[in-house]
Amino acid sequence: MVYYFSAFIYNLLSEKIISLPDSYVRAYGIFNNLLDIPLALMYLLYFAKSPGLRKKIYIAILSFFVFEILITAVLGFSRNSITLILGPGILLIVMLSFIFFIEQIKEVIQHGKTAGKALLASSTLFLYGCFFIIYMFWYVYKTPDVENAFLVYFFVVTFSSLLASIGLVFEKKRLKILDELNTTQSELSRLYPNEKIVFPKETAGSFGD
């Protein structure tokens, strides 16, 4: 939510809907890019099941913040600093989202659940996979075709957002059922304190059926 809000503000600035000097708009665009990878890593914590993996992602977030500070301290708020920062950052997100995508697809195939999380992981993998291609053309090869680059970016973000929105709807339904099961389990435990009552998690289907 924070990233999309920041990107929304940048779009308003770049389209002159909010009028500011070009130097401020350019600086805000660089700041928006610097937020991208750390926020994406925070988002991927939602898919990490083991405490060990979550700890590694936390370390990656802190390390990337330090990396960004060092690069910007040396090169300043410039295109070169963004080029050096975004490349490894996008690759890191692609690798992690691919791992989580495979895990969630296995859950759907084997247990028929967590389809919402599978869609969210698919959305992230698609988004950053396309981002890497755009990054190569825009920052590495420095393509002069700005309009087409932004058009591709627009369609990629739009499709990814729609896919993620569908995933959020499914995930909300699943979590609502899990919450209802936990409430029921707690109430039954109070009624029958000497009985151990456990509902299988598979009861909460991936589509909330």
Buried (B, 14 or more C-beta within 10 A) or exposed (E): EEBEEBBEEBEBBBEEEEEEEEEEBBEBBBEBBBBBBBBBBBBBEEBBEEEEBBEEBBEBBEEBBEBBEEBBEEBEBEBEBBBBBBBEBBEBBBEBBBBBBEBBBEBBEEEEBBBBBBBBBBBBBBBBBBBBEBBEBBBEEEEEEEEEBEEBBEEBBEBBEEBBEBBBBBBEBBEEBBEEBEEEEEEEBEEEEEEEEEBEEEEBBBEBE
